[in-house]
């Protein structure tokens, strides 16, 4: 599984997690809000397929 960095829009926390390619949203461990990963990481991953 690839490693992605996720950003929380609520508390501005950043986390790096090992997740599946389709895991666009994960739960923030700090505030519980939905975290999203930036679109540029997705484009980079597709370029290496």
CHARMM-style PDB file with segment names, atoms N, HN, CA, C and O in Angstrom:
ATOM      1  N   UNK     1       0.844  -1.192   0.000  1.00  0.00      PROA
ATOM      2  CA  UNK     1       0.000   0.000   0.000  1.00  0.00      PROA
ATOM      3  C   UNK     1       0.880   1.244   0.000  1.00  0.00      PROA
ATOM      4  O   UNK     1       1.938   1.265   0.629  1.00  0.00      PROA
ATOM      5  N   UNK     2       0.440   2.271  -0.704  1.00  0.00      PROA
ATOM      6  HN  UNK     2      -0.420   2.254  -1.215  1.00  0.00      PROA
ATOM      7  CA  UNK     2       1.217   3.514  -0.750  1.00  0.00      PROA
ATOM      8  C   UNK     2       1.049   4.366   0.515  1.00  0.00      PROA
ATOM      9  O   UNK     2       0.118   4.172   1.298  1.00  0.00      PROA
ATOM     10  N   UNK     3       1.959   5.295   0.686  1.00  0.00      PROA
ATOM     11  HN  UNK     3       2.715   5.453   0.051  1.00  0.00      PROA
ATOM     12  CA  UNK     3       1.924   6.232   1.813  1.00  0.00      PROA
ATOM     13  C   UNK     3       1.426   7.572   1.298  1.00  0.00      PROA
ATOM     14  O   UNK     3       1.948   8.087   0.309  1.00  0.00      PROA
ATOM     15  N   UNK     4       0.417   8.145   1.959  1.00  0.00      PROA
ATOM     16  HN  UNK     4      -0.007   7.726   2.762  1.00  0.00      PROA
ATOM     17  CA  UNK     4      -0.147   9.433   1.576  1.00  0.00      PROA
ATOM     18  C   UNK     4      -0.156  10.376   2.773  1.00  0.00      PROA
ATOM     19  O   UNK     4      -0.240   9.939   3.921  1.00  0.00      PROA
ATOM     20  N   UNK     5      -0.071  11.671   2.493  1.00  0.00      PROA
ATOM     21  HN  UNK     5      -0.003  12.025   1.560  1.00  0.00      PROA
ATOM     22  CA  UNK     5      -0.206  12.693   3.524  1.00  0.00      PROA
ATOM     23  C   UNK     5      -1.610  13.270   3.431  1.00  0.00      PROA
ATOM     24  O   UNK     5      -2.064  13.659   2.354  1.00  0.00      PROA
ATOM     25  N   UNK     6      -2.292  13.322   4.568  1.00  0.00      PROA
ATOM     26  HN  UNK     6      -1.924  13.007   5.443  1.00  0.00      PROA
ATOM     27  CA  UNK     6      -3.650  13.854   4.645  1.00  0.00      PROA
ATOM     28  C   UNK     6      -3.646  15.162   5.426  1.00  0.00      PROA
ATOM     29  O   UNK     6      -2.844  15.349   6.341  1.00  0.00      PROA
ATOM     30  N   UNK     7      -4.558  16.072   5.054  1.00  0.00      PROA
ATOM     31  HN  UNK     7      -5.210  15.920   4.311  1.00  0.00      PROA
ATOM     32  CA  UNK     7      -4.664  17.383   5.688  1.00  0.00      PROA
ATOM     33  C   UNK     7      -6.069  17.549   6.264  1.00  0.00      PROA
ATOM     34  O   UNK     7      -7.061  17.229   5.609  1.00  0.00      PROA
ATOM     35  N   UNK     8      -6.141  18.053   7.493  1.00  0.00      PROA
ATOM     36  HN  UNK     8      -5.336  18.314   8.025  1.00  0.00      PROA
ATOM     37  CA  UNK     8      -7.435  18.301   8.132  1.00  0.00      PROA
ATOM     38  C   UNK     8      -7.812  19.770   7.958  1.00  0.00      PROA
ATOM     39  O   UNK     8      -7.057  20.646   8.379  1.00  0.00      PROA
ATOM     40  N   UNK     9      -8.959  20.058   7.350  1.00  0.00      PROA
ATOM     41  HN  UNK     9      -9.573  19.346   7.009  1.00  0.00      PROA
ATOM     42  CA  UNK     9      -9.377  21.452   7.169  1.00  0.00      PROA
ATOM     43  C   UNK     9      -9.857  22.095   8.467  1.00  0.00      PROA
ATOM     44  O   UNK     9      -9.926  23.321   8.559  1.00  0.00      PROA
ATOM     45  N   UNK    10     -10.189  21.284   9.468  1.00  0.00      PROA
ATOM     46  HN  UNK    10     -10.132  20.288   9.393  1.00  0.00      PROA
ATOM     47  CA  UNK    10     -10.711  21.804  10.719  1.00  0.00      PROA
ATOM     48  C   UNK    10      -9.600  22.266  11.665  1.00  0.00      PROA
ATOM     49  O   UNK    10      -9.601  23.418  12.098  1.00  0.00      PROA
ATOM     50  N   UNK    11      -8.657  21.385  11.987  1.00  0.00      PROA
ATOM     51  HN  UNK    11      -8.656  20.449  11.635  1.00  0.00      PROA
ATOM     52  CA  UNK    11      -7.610  21.731  12.957  1.00  0.00      PROA
ATOM     53  C   UNK    11      -6.241  21.946  12.296  1.00  0.00      PROA
ATOM     54  O   UNK    11      -5.253  22.207  12.983  1.00  0.00      PROA
ATOM     55  N   UNK    12      -6.187  21.834  10.951  1.00  0.00      PROA
ATOM     56  HN  UNK    12      -6.989  21.622  10.393  1.00  0.00      PROA
ATOM     57  CA  UNK    12      -4.972  22.047  10.161  1.00  0.00      PROA
ATOM     58  C   UNK    12      -3.867  21.032  10.464  1.00  0.00      PROA
ATOM     59  O   UNK    12      -2.693  21.281  10.191  1.00  0.00      PROA
ATOM     60  N   UNK    13      -4.252  19.899  11.025  1.00  0.00      PROA
ATOM     61  HN  UNK    13      -5.206  19.697  11.246  1.00  0.00      PROA
ATOM     62  CA  UNK    13      -3.310  18.822  11.299  1.00  0.00      PROA
ATOM     63  C   UNK    13      -2.916  18.131  10.003  1.00  0.00      PROA
ATOM     64  O   UNK    13      -3.687  18.100   9.044  1.00  0.00      PROA
ATOM     65  N   UNK    14      -1.697  17.574   9.984  1.00  0.00      PROA
ATOM     66  HN  UNK    14      -1.070  17.600  10.763  1.00  0.00      PROA
ATOM     67  CA  UNK    14      -1.228  16.775   8.845  1.00  0.00      PROA
ATOM     68  C   UNK    14      -0.794  15.422   9.376  1.00  0.00      PROA
ATOM     69  O   UNK    14      -0.150  15.326  10.421  1.00  0.00      PROA
ATOM     70  N   UNK    15      -1.154  14.375   8.640  1.00  0.00      PROA
ATOM     71  HN  UNK    15      -1.677  14.453   7.791  1.00  0.00      PROA
ATOM     72  CA  UNK    15      -0.775  13.025   9.019  1.00  0.00      PROA
ATOM     73  C   UNK    15      -0.337  12.260   7.785  1.00  0.00      PROA
ATOM     74  O   UNK    15      -0.916  12.413   6.710  1.00  0.00      PROA
ATOM     75  N   UNK    16       0.678  11.445   7.941  1.00  0.00      PROA
ATOM     76  HN  UNK    16       1.149  11.321   8.814  1.00  0.00      PROA
ATOM     77  CA  UNK    16       1.123  10.550   6.879  1.00  0.00      PROA
ATOM     78  C   UNK    16       0.666   9.149   7.261  1.00  0.00      PROA
ATOM     79  O   UNK    16       0.965   8.654   8.348  1.00  0.00      PROA
ATOM     80  N   UNK    17      -0.068   8.522   6.342  1.00  0.00      PROA
ATOM     81  HN  UNK    17      -0.310   8.925   5.460  1.00  0.00      PROA
ATOM     82  CA  UNK    17      -0.631   7.200   6.633  1.00  0.00      PROA
ATOM     83  C   UNK    17      -0.422   6.260   5.456  1.00  0.00      PROA
ATOM     84  O   UNK    17      -0.356   6.682   4.302  1.00  0.00      PROA
ATOM     85  N   UNK    18      -0.321   4.991   5.775  1.00  0.00      PROA
ATOM     86  HN  UNK    18      -0.375   4.648   6.713  1.00  0.00      PROA
ATOM     87  CA  UNK    18      -0.308   3.947   4.758  1.00  0.00      PROA
ATOM     88  C   UNK    18      -1.762   3.567   4.527  1.00  0.00      PROA
ATOM     89  O   UNK    18      -2.417   3.013   5.409  1.00  0.00      PROA
ATOM     90  N   UNK    19      -2.262   3.868   3.333  1.00  0.00      PROA
ATOM     91  HN  UNK    19      -1.730   4.318   2.616  1.00  0.00      PROA
ATOM     92  CA  UNK    19      -3.673   3.614   3.021  1.00  0.00      PROA
ATOM     93  C   UNK    19      -3.796   3.074   1.611  1.00  0.00      PROA
ATOM     94  O   UNK    19      -2.834   3.064   0.844  1.00  0.00      PROA
ATOM     95  N   UNK    20      -4.982   2.633   1.290  1.00  0.00      PROA
ATOM     96  HN  UNK    20      -5.764   2.642   1.914  1.00  0.00      PROA
ATOM     97  CA  UNK    20      -5.253   2.166  -0.060  1.00  0.00      PROA
ATOM     98  C   UNK    20      -5.364   3.327  -1.034  1.00  0.00      PROA
ATOM     99  O   UNK    20      -5.574   4.472  -0.634  1.00  0.00      PROA
ATOM    100  N   UNK    21      -5.223   3.023  -2.291  1.00  0.00      PROA
ATOM    101  HN  UNK    21      -5.052   2.092  -2.616  1.00  0.00      PROA
ATOM    102  CA  UNK    21      -5.281   4.045  -3.334  1.00  0.00      PROA
ATOM    103  C   UNK    21      -6.633   4.746  -3.351  1.00  0.00      PROA
ATOM    104  O   UNK    21      -6.706   5.939  -3.646  1.00  0.00      PROA
ATOM    105  N   UNK    22      -7.697   4.026  -3.040  1.00  0.00      PROA
ATOM    106  HN  UNK    22      -7.637   3.057  -2.800  1.00  0.00      PROA
ATOM    107  CA  UNK    22      -9.042   4.592  -3.082  1.00  0.00      PROA
ATOM    108  C   UNK    22      -9.459   5.295  -1.794  1.00  0.00      PROA
ATOM    109  O   UNK    22     -10.570   5.821  -1.723  1.00  0.00      PROA
ATOM    110  N   UNK    23      -8.609   5.318  -0.782  1.00  0.00      PROA
ATOM    111  HN  UNK    23      -7.707   4.891  -0.839  1.00  0.00      PROA
ATOM    112  CA  UNK    23      -8.942   5.956   0.496  1.00  0.00      PROA
ATOM    113  C   UNK    23      -8.686   7.460   0.411  1.00  0.00      PROA
ATOM    114  O   UNK    23      -7.633   7.945   0.826  1.00  0.00      PROA
ATOM    115  N   UNK    24      -9.662   8.190  -0.132  1.00  0.00      PROA
ATOM    116  HN  UNK    24     -10.517   7.796  -0.468  1.00  0.00      PROA
ATOM    117  CA  UNK    24      -9.540   9.638  -0.307  1.00  0.00      PROA
ATOM    118  C   UNK    24      -9.722  10.394   1.000  1.00  0.00      PROA
ATOM    119  O   UNK    24      -9.147  11.466   1.188  1.00  0.00      PROA
ATOM    120  N   UNK    25     -10.527   9.833   1.909  1.00  0.00      PROA
ATOM    121  HN  UNK    25     -10.994   8.962   1.757  1.00  0.00      PROA
ATOM    122  CA  UNK    25     -10.879  10.508   3.155  1.00  0.00      PROA
ATOM    123  C   UNK    25     -10.581   9.571   4.326  1.00  0.00      PROA
ATOM    124  O   UNK    25     -10.923   8.389   4.287  1.00  0.00      PROA
ATOM    125  N   UNK    26      -9.938  10.111   5.371  1.00  0.00      PROA
ATOM    126  HN  UNK    26      -9.660  11.071   5.403  1.00  0.00      PROA
ATOM    127  CA  UNK    26      -9.701   9.377   6.616  1.00  0.00      PROA
ATOM    128  C   UNK    26     -10.114  10.275   7.775  1.00  0.00      PROA
ATOM    129  O   UNK    26     -10.272  11.483   7.598  1.00  0.00      PROA
ATOM    130  N   UNK    27     -10.290   9.700   8.952  1.00  0.00      PROA
ATOM    131  HN  UNK    27     -10.162   8.719   9.096  1.00  0.00      PROA
ATOM    132  CA  UNK    27     -10.702  10.434  10.148  1.00  0.00      PROA
ATOM    133  C   UNK    27      -9.473  11.031  10.830  1.00  0.00      PROA
ATOM    134  O   UNK    27      -8.480  10.331  11.029  1.00  0.00      PROA
ATOM    135  N   UNK    28      -9.525  12.312  11.189  1.00  0.00      PROA
ATOM    136  HN  UNK    28     -10.332  12.880  11.027  1.00  0.00      PROA
ATOM    137  CA  UNK    28      -8.446  12.993  11.895  1.00  0.00      PROA
ATOM    138  C   UNK    28      -8.358  12.442  13.319  1.00  0.00      PROA
ATOM    139  O   UNK    28      -9.369  12.340  14.015  1.00  0.00      PROA
ATOM    140  N   UNK    29      -7.154  12.091  13.743  1.00  0.00      PROA
ATOM    141  HN  UNK    29      -6.333  12.174  13.178  1.00  0.00      PROA
ATOM    142  CA  UNK    29      -6.958  11.561  15.095  1.00  0.00      PROA
ATOM    143  C   UNK    29      -6.986  12.662  16.152  1.00  0.00      PROA
ATOM    144  O   UNK    29      -7.129  12.371  17.340  1.00  0.00      PROA
ATOM    145  N   UNK    30      -6.852  13.926  15.733  1.00  0.00      PROA
ATOM    146  HN  UNK    30      -6.737  14.162  14.768  1.00  0.00      PROA
ATOM    147  CA  UNK    30      -6.840  15.052  16.668  1.00  0.00      PROA
ATOM    148  C   UNK    30      -8.256  15.537  16.973  1.00  0.00      PROA
ATOM    149  O   UNK    30      -8.639  15.650  18.137  1.00  0.00      PROA
ATOM    150  N   UNK    31      -9.036  15.824  15.920  1.00  0.00      PROA
ATOM    151  HN  UNK    31      -8.724  15.732  14.974  1.00  0.00      PROA
ATOM    152  CA  UNK    31     -10.359  16.427  16.133  1.00  0.00      PROA
ATOM    153  C   UNK    31     -11.528  15.564  15.651  1.00  0.00      PROA
ATOM    154  O   UNK    31     -12.678  15.868  15.969  1.00  0.00      PROA
ATOM    155  N   UNK    32     -11.264  14.495  14.891  1.00  0.00      PROA
ATOM    156  HN  UNK    32     -10.330  14.247  14.633  1.00  0.00      PROA
ATOM    157  CA  UNK    32     -12.327  13.619  14.421  1.00  0.00      PROA
ATOM    158  C   UNK    32     -12.971  14.039  13.121  1.00  0.00      PROA
ATOM    159  O   UNK    32     -13.888  13.369  12.645  1.00  0.00      PROA
ATOM    160  N   UNK    33     -12.517  15.129  12.534  1.00  0.00      PROA
ATOM    161  HN  UNK    33     -11.772  15.674  12.921  1.00  0.00      PROA
ATOM    162  CA  UNK    33     -13.058  15.624  11.264  1.00  0.00      PROA
ATOM    163  C   UNK    33     -12.518  14.759  10.113  1.00  0.00      PROA
ATOM    164  O   UNK    33     -11.548  14.022  10.289  1.00  0.00      PROA
ATOM    165  N   UNK    34     -13.145  14.854   8.949  1.00  0.00      PROA
ATOM    166  HN  UNK    34     -13.933  15.453   8.807  1.00  0.00      PROA
ATOM    167  CA  UNK    34     -12.643  14.157   7.771  1.00  0.00      PROA
ATOM    168  C   UNK    34     -11.396  14.847   7.243  1.00  0.00      PROA
ATOM    169  O   UNK    34     -11.380  16.062   7.050  1.00  0.00      PROA
ATOM    170  N   UNK    35     -10.343  14.055   7.009  1.00  0.00      PROA
ATOM    171  HN  UNK    35     -10.356  13.067   7.166  1.00  0.00      PROA
ATOM    172  CA  UNK    35      -9.109  14.568   6.409  1.00  0.00      PROA
ATOM    173  C   UNK    35      -9.081  14.131   4.958  1.00  0.00      PROA
ATOM    174  O   UNK    35      -9.570  13.054   4.618  1.00  0.00      PROA
ATOM    175  N   UNK    36      -8.516  14.955   4.112  1.00  0.00      PROA
ATOM    176  HN  UNK    36      -8.118  15.831   4.388  1.00  0.00      PROA
ATOM    177  CA  UNK    36      -8.401  14.631   2.690  1.00  0.00      PROA
ATOM    178  C   UNK    36      -6.953  14.706   2.258  1.00  0.00      PROA
ATOM    179  O   UNK    36      -6.149  15.427   2.849  1.00  0.00      PROA
ATOM    180  N   UNK    37      -6.632  13.956   1.225  1.00  0.00      PROA
ATOM    181  HN  UNK    37      -7.285  13.370   0.745  1.00  0.00      PROA
ATOM    182  CA  UNK    37      -5.278  14.056   0.699  1.00  0.00      PROA
ATOM    183  C   UNK    37      -5.280  14.970  -0.518  1.00  0.00      PROA
ATOM    184  O   UNK    37      -6.250  14.994  -1.275  1.00  0.00      PROA
ATOM    185  N   UNK    38      -4.207  15.715  -0.710  1.00  0.00      PROA
ATOM    186  HN  UNK    38      -3.419  15.695  -0.095  1.00  0.00      PROA
ATOM    187  CA  UNK    38      -4.131  16.652  -1.835  1.00  0.00      PROA
ATOM    188  C   UNK    38      -4.175  15.927  -3.176  1.00  0.00      PROA
ATOM    189  O   UNK    38      -3.684  14.805  -3.298  1.00  0.00      PROA
ATOM    190  N   UNK    39      -4.752  16.557  -4.156  1.00  0.00      PROA
ATOM    191  HN  UNK    39      -5.151  17.469  -4.057  1.00  0.00      PROA
ATOM    192  CA  UNK    39      -4.899  15.962  -5.480  1.00  0.00      PROA
ATOM    193  C   UNK    39      -3.555  15.736  -6.163  1.00  0.00      PROA
ATOM    194  O   UNK    39      -3.440  14.826  -6.984  1.00  0.00      PROA
ATOM    195  N   UNK    40      -2.542  16.529  -5.854  1.00  0.00      PROA
ATOM    196  HN  UNK    40      -2.636  17.269  -5.187  1.00  0.00      PROA
ATOM    197  CA  UNK    40      -1.266  16.375  -6.535  1.00  0.00      PROA
ATOM    198  C   UNK    40      -0.612  15.029  -6.230  1.00  0.00      PROA
ATOM    199  O   UNK    40       0.098  14.503  -7.086  1.00  0.00      PROA
ATOM    200  N   UNK    41      -0.820  14.452  -5.054  1.00  0.00      PROA
ATOM    201  HN  UNK    41      -1.398  14.879  -4.358  1.00  0.00      PROA
ATOM    202  CA  UNK    41      -0.272  13.141  -4.732  1.00  0.00      PROA
ATOM    203  C   UNK    41      -0.947  12.062  -5.564  1.00  0.00      PROA
ATOM    204  O   UNK    41      -0.297  11.097  -5.967  1.00  0.00      PROA
ATOM    205  N   UNK    42      -2.221  12.207  -5.822  1.00  0.00      PROA
ATOM    206  HN  UNK    42      -2.749  12.990  -5.494  1.00  0.00      PROA
ATOM    207  CA  UNK    42      -2.939  11.238  -6.638  1.00  0.00      PROA
ATOM    208  C   UNK    42      -2.395  11.236  -8.060  1.00  0.00      PROA
ATOM    209  O   UNK    42      -2.231  10.174  -8.660  1.00  0.00      PROA
ATOM    210  N   UNK    43      -2.117  12.411  -8.599  1.00  0.00      PROA
ATOM    211  HN  UNK    43      -2.250  13.273  -8.111  1.00  0.00      PROA
ATOM    212  CA  UNK    43      -1.588  12.524  -9.954  1.00  0.00      PROA
ATOM    213  C   UNK    43      -0.202  11.886 -10.043  1.00  0.00      PROA
ATOM    214  O   UNK    43       0.116  11.225 -11.031  1.00  0.00      PROA
ATOM    215  N   UNK    44       0.610  12.080  -9.030  1.00  0.00      PROA
ATOM    216  HN  UNK    44       0.352  12.617  -8.227  1.00  0.00      PROA
ATOM    217  CA  UNK    44       1.937  11.476  -9.009  1.00  0.00      PROA
ATOM    218  C   UNK    44       1.844   9.961  -8.990  1.00  0.00      PROA
ATOM    219  O   UNK    44       2.611   9.280  -9.670  1.00  0.00      PROA
ATOM    220  N   UNK    45       0.914   9.436  -8.220  1.00  0.00      PROA
ATOM    221  HN  UNK    45       0.291   9.990  -7.667  1.00  0.00      PROA
ATOM    222  CA  UNK    45       0.772   7.985  -8.140  1.00  0.00      PROA
ATOM    223  C   UNK    45       0.358   7.407  -9.479  1.00  0.00      PROA
ATOM    224  O   UNK    45       0.896   6.384  -9.901  1.00  0.00      PROA
ATOM    225  N   UNK    46      -0.595   8.046 -10.159  1.00  0.00      PROA
ATOM    226  HN  UNK    46      -1.032   8.878  -9.816  1.00  0.00      PROA
ATOM    227  CA  UNK    46      -1.045   7.568 -11.456  1.00  0.00      PROA
ATOM    228  C   UNK    46       0.076   7.607 -12.480  1.00  0.00      PROA
ATOM    229  O   UNK    46       0.119   6.769 -13.381  1.00  0.00      PROA
ATOM    230  N   UNK    47       0.986   8.571 -12.355  1.00  0.00      PROA
ATOM    231  HN  UNK    47       0.951   9.251 -11.624  1.00  0.00      PROA
ATOM    232  CA  UNK    47       2.078   8.702 -13.320  1.00  0.00      PROA
ATOM    233  C   UNK    47       3.031   7.512 -13.249  1.00  0.00      PROA
ATOM    234  O   UNK    47       3.696   7.196 -14.236  1.00  0.00      PROA
ATOM    235  N   UNK    48       3.107   6.851 -12.098  1.00  0.00      PROA
ATOM    236  HN  UNK    48       2.567   7.108 -11.297  1.00  0.00      PROA
ATOM    237  CA  UNK    48       4.034   5.745 -11.923  1.00  0.00      PROA
ATOM    238  C   UNK    48       3.398   4.375 -12.120  1.00  0.00      PROA
ATOM    239  O   UNK    48       4.064   3.357 -11.929  1.00  0.00      PROA
ATOM    240  N   UNK    49       2.135   4.330 -12.496  1.00  0.00      PROA
ATOM    241  HN  UNK    49       1.594   5.156 -12.652  1.00  0.00      PROA
ATOM    242  CA  UNK    49       1.464   3.036 -12.744  1.00  0.00      PROA
ATOM    243  C   UNK    49       1.965   2.418 -14.018  1.00  0.00      PROA
ATOM    244  OT1 UNK    49       1.523   1.333 -14.394  1.00  0.00      PROA
TER     245      UNK     49
END
